[in-house]
């Protein structure tokens, strides 16, 4: 446990020693701020128009929490597609390039400790990013009564989806000593799994069902509606487990190849 | 302390090392010699548990590095060929990280960091960022990292590369001062370094052990006799005849003659008894005046080239690992 913490601590510190953490945090806040304000303004315009037309309003479900924060959560999942590969690309690639991999692998450490340490460091960095977005529901709570249960479910979904993305990125980084290559592979894998949903439209019914199940983006939908569906939770947790397992194998392969 | 038995490593189809065996006793400094790509680093990487061998066994401190890597790694301080530094960290933070990873904590850790910082002459740069240091300082940080927690076994892959002559001497002194309490394997292709610090050498070439033994043994083996350089002022033919007449002298070669009448000879004699007094006598009896009489040692360079083969240098370099 102590070793895992030491690896995480150094990893997290190096995010902040280099400009990466600041650039990512800045880009993240600007982009999401943009989405949030857009969503907010949009909601107030629609609700003003519908005030003049109560009969039409009855057809819409305009609870402010899901109408404003729902689109924000969805856009977070898209922004993550771009940002997570940038966050994870250096985890192993940089160590390999710098030669510090040789140091880590000759410390009295298990490979699993290195892997989990790095994964947790990325997860902590991600939690810092998510924590920043908490101002949005807080601002909202000034104007309306926020349904905190829905917000909580949304955050759980975002957290689980982000962690799945991170583990994909971690695995990709363990494959190569080139950070750009690691980022591109991670991005392609994430984007690919994201658009399986669209591919499913033109597939035969049986395959379409399968594609929808393994499409990563779909698993956020019920969280956004305030529903914690165990199928989604298990799916996202399994992506984590699978990728960490693959990364572990990849480390072993790296050792054998030397 | 270190035992290597029939170690073999293949990189795919390319052979890294083949059937390497040797052992290093406690307190010994072993020089690991060989041209680039001979398999020095491969052997060291297997010893440190960085990569597993294809076959064979390696023991460090009594632990099999494949079976019990963590126990073996706890006894090892390792300086890889590519110095493993985190450029964004300060020297202090880096050493702190390494010490923590090696299981140290609290006051002990801080004392040990101070010890290696002092030993490696890093006092003036302790709070600087590693990326801003000169190559010499970086190399010393790498060495300091290996020395942390005072491991009984040190594996140093070209520890003096990139240093200036003064620093090389400092590092050599440092390594020599570790002798006795530490078992050290040191790879290098700087031959004087081996002469200066190592008790024994293992020469490997194309993945195989070519020669193993103390430097004196190797010298004697190749030389097959003693070489003595004699210079004297006098008549060339008289001197030559007289020198050749000395018992146990096998051959006398004239090397050159200088303008002031000095003649230089290279005399090859049987091993064993010193023939120098007799040679001096021979010179005087031939009417010559002796100016120089030196027993030559064959330099390690020659041994190395003899073993590895002079043609080696024209070969294409293999996998540098």
Interface residues (C-beta under 8 A of the other chain):
Chain A: X3 X6 X10 X13 X14 X17 X18 X98 X99 X100 X101 X102 X103 X105 X106 X107 X108 X109 X110 X255 X256 X257 X258
Chain B: X9 X11 X16 X42 X45 X48 X49 X50 X51 X52 X69 X70 X71 X73 X74 X76 X78 X80 X82 X83 X84 X85 X86 X87 X88 X89 X93 X97 X98 X100 X101 X102 X103 X145 X321
